[in-house]
């Protein structure tokens, strides 16, 4: 099967409306893909109060100019908000920063992993599905030694992506239902890219496991959720 940018993954994914990846998704991928910006963004998320540039310079040991450049990229990507604090006497009020409302709602670890993989896809000119397969191979290598049941490897990989995953595990078949999409806003913007990445991850994991094959990947819109991975056992694992 060819890996091309326009490839539509098999299964019911073709039922999704076609979303064109836009500048917004790429900006967020670049913003969170930089280690320093991710540290700044994570610091803002953990802070109970809005944060000033001076506080961030002390945290990162960078100069004001460098901090402001990173903050501007995060702001333009929609991940943080900027505003001036109320006046407190003489002097110009400080600029303060905090995560945007959307960023506060979304799981940052899942978005960080998505950002890094999308950056890899853009820089290597590979499809998201192909990059997903590489990530799946890496996950299988890491997780397979920990579990005797290959189905559990896939289940744990999906939990690692911050899905709320329900496992139905029988003798001859298994199903993993993804009850909540942690990447809803990204799927709404570029559904075929993000879902193709996850299908590639499943394929990559299965390439390193024995006794298990993917029979269907049922895709639903993120607000509905309930995407289902259907698997069939064969050989010794089905006994």
Secondary structure, DSSP 4 states (H G I P E B T S, - for coil): ----TTPPPSGGGGGSPP----HHHHHHHHHHHSHHHHHHHHHHHH-SS-EEHHHHHHHH---HHHHHHHHHHHHHTTSEEEEEPPP-SSSPPPEEEEE-HHHHHS-HHHHHHHHHHHHHHHHHT--HHHHHHHHHHHHHHHHGGG-SSHHHHHHHHHHHTT--EEEEE-SSEEEEEE-S-TTHHHHHHHHHHHHHHHHHHHHHHHHT-SSEEEEEEE---TTT--EEEEEEE-GGGG-
